[in-house]
């Protein structure tokens, strides 16, 4: 900036001096010699670039625009699936912990403990795939950082960007999961003893059937990088489902036997 100011000042002084010479020449008596030649100001040099080339400035502008746009967009399909699975796992963990507290059946408690351990382990894997752990909030910015980095390098076209899911749809899915959890807890809180055990096992059969169906869909039609995860999770979910069915049948048979003995 000091060089620019110096150049402008030099041009101004030179022009002023030339103007002063011209005025002086008009005052002096006429001479036979040719009039003095006006000094020619040096050609103005182009201003130096302060922030890199024009191309660099355009790239930076485009990067800022992409970051702004990405903040207004929802998560990618992969991120939306991972978030949904995490919410479902969290619900199963909370309900299983409730069963550990309220159930009077050791088999039901043992199944609930297994559900807590397996779903917590699954959520840890999901959190690693989203790029953050429980105590950090970097996962939600991971896609923005990747997009910005690629855009700055000038190697990402619009067609290469991952499709996104509308934020409104994600909020509805999240709210639906929270509503389902609350209604299920309210329902289970009304039961005690054998009635609670049967209600919990019935709910687990329904929940794990739905989760297994979703994991199977991801395994066959979801993003390729999630298919292996879905296959591994399906095995655990299927084990929980079968154990819940077996235990529910056992408790029902025990109830029938007790009723028959009384009669």
Legacy VTK file of the C-alpha trace (Angstrom):
# vtk DataFile Version 3.0
C-alpha trace
ASCII
DATASET POLYDATA
POINTS 263 float
0.000 0.000 0.000
2.891 2.376 0.786
4.256 1.737 -2.761
0.916 2.678 -4.276
0.710 5.835 -2.232
4.281 6.716 -3.219
3.558 6.203 -6.954
0.413 8.350 -6.821
2.267 11.081 -4.958
5.092 10.997 -7.534
2.621 11.305 -10.407
0.860 14.186 -8.665
4.122 16.056 -8.072
5.278 15.478 -11.647
1.994 16.717 -13.083
2.031 19.734 -10.772
5.546 20.620 -11.819
4.631 20.318 -15.465
1.622 22.572 -14.927
3.791 25.143 -13.149
6.292 25.165 -16.061
3.474 25.693 -18.512
2.109 28.668 -16.546
5.583 30.190 -16.296
6.064 29.901 -20.060
2.849 31.867 -20.691
4.109 34.783 -18.531
7.552 35.125 -20.181
7.973 37.173 -23.369
7.597 35.419 -26.700
10.716 33.692 -27.861
11.789 32.426 -31.234
12.776 29.090 -29.809
10.184 26.305 -29.817
8.000 26.109 -26.742
9.270 23.857 -24.006
8.198 20.311 -24.255
5.721 19.324 -21.560
7.063 16.540 -19.336
5.332 13.253 -19.951
4.101 11.431 -16.886
5.386 7.886 -16.638
2.898 5.177 -17.563
0.933 4.071 -14.556
1.850 0.551 -13.530
-0.948 -1.912 -12.635
-1.635 -2.063 -8.956
-0.048 -5.067 -7.291
-2.352 -7.853 -6.229
-2.800 -7.812 -2.490
-4.442 -11.201 -2.054
-3.020 -13.367 -4.783
-4.065 -13.742 -8.402
-7.571 -13.154 -9.713
-8.013 -16.916 -10.014
-7.089 -17.386 -6.351
-9.557 -14.700 -5.337
-12.278 -16.406 -7.349
-11.505 -19.736 -5.691
-11.706 -18.167 -2.251
-15.005 -16.509 -3.099
-16.394 -19.806 -4.383
-15.189 -21.594 -1.232
-16.978 -19.077 0.977
-20.119 -19.483 -1.112
-19.966 -23.279 -0.825
-19.537 -23.104 2.963
-22.541 -20.786 3.231
-24.635 -23.070 1.046
-23.564 -26.200 2.956
-24.710 -24.646 6.239
-28.167 -24.251 4.727
-28.285 -27.823 3.441
-29.205 -30.936 5.362
-26.921 -33.902 6.031
-25.843 -36.292 3.312
-27.732 -39.547 2.823
-24.964 -41.421 4.649
-25.010 -39.015 7.602
-28.817 -39.118 7.808
-28.785 -42.927 7.952
-26.107 -42.960 10.639
-27.982 -40.392 12.722
-31.207 -42.372 12.478
-29.486 -45.596 13.528
-27.872 -43.860 16.478
-31.236 -42.556 17.679
-32.735 -46.043 17.387
-29.837 -47.545 19.339
-30.158 -44.917 22.050
-33.862 -45.727 22.407
-33.140 -49.456 22.747
-30.465 -48.763 25.347
-32.810 -46.599 27.419
-35.636 -49.132 27.308
-33.305 -51.992 28.199
-31.993 -50.056 31.197
-35.582 -49.560 32.283
-36.105 -53.326 32.098
-33.024 -53.931 34.231
-34.545 -51.727 36.917
-38.149 -52.945 36.809
-38.054 -56.607 35.804
-38.208 -59.335 38.441
-37.083 -62.033 36.007
-33.371 -62.849 35.802
-33.608 -64.005 32.186
-35.257 -60.739 31.154
-32.613 -58.745 33.026
-29.838 -60.738 31.390
-31.297 -60.099 27.936
-31.656 -56.395 28.726
-28.001 -56.194 29.786
-26.937 -57.867 26.532
-29.030 -55.375 24.561
-27.402 -52.444 26.362
-23.875 -53.743 25.752
-24.402 -54.610 22.082
-26.226 -51.404 21.161
-23.674 -49.251 22.977
-20.883 -51.001 21.045
-22.806 -50.465 17.814
-23.238 -46.768 18.562
-19.512 -46.387 19.155
-18.878 -47.720 15.659
-21.505 -45.402 14.197
-19.973 -42.404 15.959
-16.558 -43.234 14.511
-18.107 -43.396 11.060
-19.613 -39.943 11.490
-16.192 -38.600 12.497
-16.794 -37.671 16.130
-17.114 -39.185 19.571
-19.621 -38.544 22.322
-17.813 -35.497 23.667
-17.166 -33.620 20.426
-19.406 -31.821 17.991
-17.189 -32.108 14.943
-19.321 -34.695 13.165
-21.879 -32.168 11.980
-19.127 -30.077 10.350
-17.265 -32.967 8.710
-19.100 -32.757 5.421
-18.707 -28.952 5.294
-14.945 -29.265 5.850
-14.622 -31.914 3.132
-16.627 -29.826 0.677
-14.680 -26.654 1.442
-11.308 -28.396 1.104
-12.199 -29.917 -2.253
-13.688 -26.671 -3.537
-10.590 -24.695 -2.605
-8.533 -27.146 -4.600
-10.789 -26.573 -7.574
-11.331 -30.287 -8.121
-14.991 -30.722 -7.136
-17.818 -30.134 -9.570
-21.495 -29.830 -8.707
-22.188 -33.326 -9.997
-19.549 -34.787 -7.632
-21.189 -33.503 -4.458
-23.072 -36.008 -2.324
-26.868 -35.718 -2.327
-28.359 -34.302 0.847
-31.518 -34.939 2.842
-33.778 -31.968 3.731
-33.292 -30.781 7.296
-37.051 -30.750 7.862
-37.278 -34.460 7.062
-34.417 -35.248 9.464
-36.065 -33.232 12.222
-39.354 -35.072 11.709
-37.609 -38.459 11.874
-35.750 -37.451 15.031
-38.917 -36.137 16.667
-40.802 -39.301 15.712
-38.127 -41.434 17.381
-38.313 -39.341 20.550
-42.113 -39.537 20.567
-42.001 -43.307 20.137
-39.563 -43.668 23.025
-41.678 -41.528 25.326
-44.912 -43.360 24.486
-43.239 -46.742 24.971
-41.838 -45.755 28.364
-45.240 -44.441 29.417
-46.809 -47.739 28.371
-44.247 -49.911 30.170
-44.447 -47.835 33.339
-48.043 -49.021 33.805
-47.021 -52.683 34.149
-45.348 -54.674 36.918
-44.026 -58.168 37.394
-44.971 -60.706 34.748
-47.084 -58.185 32.857
-44.074 -55.864 32.540
-41.858 -58.714 31.350
-44.316 -59.723 28.628
-44.908 -56.114 27.546
-41.176 -55.422 27.349
-40.434 -58.583 25.368
-43.305 -57.867 22.980
-42.000 -54.358 22.402
-38.493 -55.709 21.807
-39.801 -58.146 19.204
-41.485 -55.322 17.295
-38.560 -52.872 17.630
-35.915 -55.395 16.601
-38.019 -56.607 13.676
-38.246 -53.044 12.350
-34.543 -52.394 12.940
-33.561 -55.648 11.263
-35.697 -54.777 8.221
-34.010 -51.370 7.989
-30.506 -52.820 8.295
-31.291 -55.369 5.584
-32.416 -52.531 3.317
-29.191 -50.611 3.981
-27.160 -53.744 3.350
-28.741 -54.279 -0.069
-29.566 -50.749 -1.260
-27.750 -48.267 0.987
-24.427 -46.453 0.465
-21.657 -48.923 -0.219
-19.545 -47.747 2.721
-22.396 -48.611 5.126
-23.234 -52.069 3.810
-20.588 -53.930 5.829
-21.669 -52.137 9.003
-25.312 -53.015 8.331
-24.445 -56.668 7.824
-22.564 -56.879 11.130
-25.286 -55.029 13.028
-27.966 -57.262 11.516
-26.409 -60.302 13.141
-26.642 -58.780 16.628
-30.159 -57.471 16.092
-31.316 -60.848 14.821
-29.880 -62.515 17.923
-31.777 -60.090 20.169
-34.971 -60.711 18.211
-34.734 -64.483 18.449
-33.861 -64.363 22.153
-36.822 -62.061 22.831
-39.168 -64.436 20.990
-37.869 -67.472 22.839
-38.051 -65.814 26.222
-41.550 -64.471 25.574
-42.717 -67.962 24.620
-41.119 -69.423 27.740
-42.832 -66.907 30.009
-46.151 -67.490 28.274
-45.792 -71.259 28.698
-44.965 -70.777 32.386
-48.073 -68.682 32.811
-50.247 -71.289 31.110
-48.789 -74.046 33.280
-49.493 -72.081 36.452
-53.063 -71.412 35.384
-53.588 -75.079 34.559
-52.225 -76.152 37.954
-54.623 -73.784 39.704
-57.573 -75.165 37.779
LINES 1 264
263 0 1 2 3 4 5 6 7 8 9 10 11 12 13 14 15 16 17 18 19 20 21 22 23 24 25 26 27 28 29 30 31 32 33 34 35 36 37 38 39 40 41 42 43 44 45 46 47 48 49 50 51 52 53 54 55 56 57 58 59 60 61 62 63 64 65 66 67 68 69 70 71 72 73 74 75 76 77 78 79 80 81 82 83 84 85 86 87 88 89 90 91 92 93 94 95 96 97 98 99 100 101 102 103 104 105 106 107 108 109 110 111 112 113 114 115 116 117 118 119 120 121 122 123 124 125 126 127 128 129 130 131 132 133 134 135 136 137 138 139 140 141 142 143 144 145 146 147 148 149 150 151 152 153 154 155 156 157 158 159 160 161 162 163 164 165 166 167 168 169 170 171 172 173 174 175 176 177 178 179 180 181 182 183 184 185 186 187 188 189 190 191 192 193 194 195 196 197 198 199 200 201 202 203 204 205 206 207 208 209 210 211 212 213 214 215 216 217 218 219 220 221 222 223 224 225 226 227 228 229 230 231 232 233 234 235 236 237 238 239 240 241 242 243 244 245 246 247 248 249 250 251 252 253 254 255 256 257 258 259 260 261 262
